[in-house]
């Protein structure tokens, strides 16, 4: 790129020049802009002016700062998505999906979900669902003044929570490896992801401390059944993290408890009794089905007020028919029994598969959640390629990694709870062969 094509004597003028070049195609996604000192010298401006221009461009989403790699024109980078791979003839073992046979039939609940029409200007939350949601979270966040917001799923809740608290280029702490939807949400929002390593007890204390030192303004944490690893916060780790966060009460803590009613592990939290900005998000997609797109967010009052401004009656509220349908199922004893049975089923199937892998020389722990996080003695991409030749489509850990690592991932995330006994035996044999 010819640096002389950028013009301007003020931050606003430099910003306008780069935006114009971008809009006209002279600057394309991935093109590098000159370093700050070099640009300042070329334009004859103060270094701080060039810094301010790049900051404005980053806030507008025009450029992305990549540390030592410099500042480049932003593009629309593809991010891996959950679900079945399109147009594949292979047996997909990386979907992350619940078993459709274990999702309760909503037919009976539909009759209870009907009622008088809801009109513009009425409350956006069904009062009975609000009461049920408060009962669902009150014991997990005792002594807190909680407010309930209903959103179109957990991803919608996280996106709204970040938007009401952050500006573009603000830093967000994410688990590493991380849930694909969280990676996607942070990138689309123009925020800067700061990776926090995860071990078997959840986010590490040293990792979160480093992220706080880096100036993160929000933290997204999965308290149990972390995706992709299945890790769950231990009581000791949760206490250590709360102690660390006690010095940062205004950092927004978002807990995505996506597995909630299916989980076989107790809920532990990062949200201390004095923390000022928080949200506990619980969706119903894992046990009532992904198409039942609804989540509740239990938050502090100020966060709830800000969220309310983004849920205008008649435009962005969640359908009251859907709210009533979810309520009808969550208050049906038969449905609740089926959900509990599904949770035990996922745990038992994953534990049995992990035990078989361990017997075959691939030590694996069945943590919590829909998936298994399988450690491999060789690069995961190599194993995945070998599995393709045997008819399997697996996800490698590379898709979930945030930090810039030179070494490839040595993990596969497998969804195996819905395999037949014959498929299970064949996959275990093929994994053992593919890792040699």
Order of alpha helices (4+ residues) and beta strands (2+ residues): alpha-alpha-alpha-beta-beta-beta-alpha-alpha-beta-alpha-beta-alpha-beta-beta-alpha-beta-alpha-beta-beta-alpha-beta-alpha-alpha-alpha-beta-alpha-beta-beta-beta-alpha
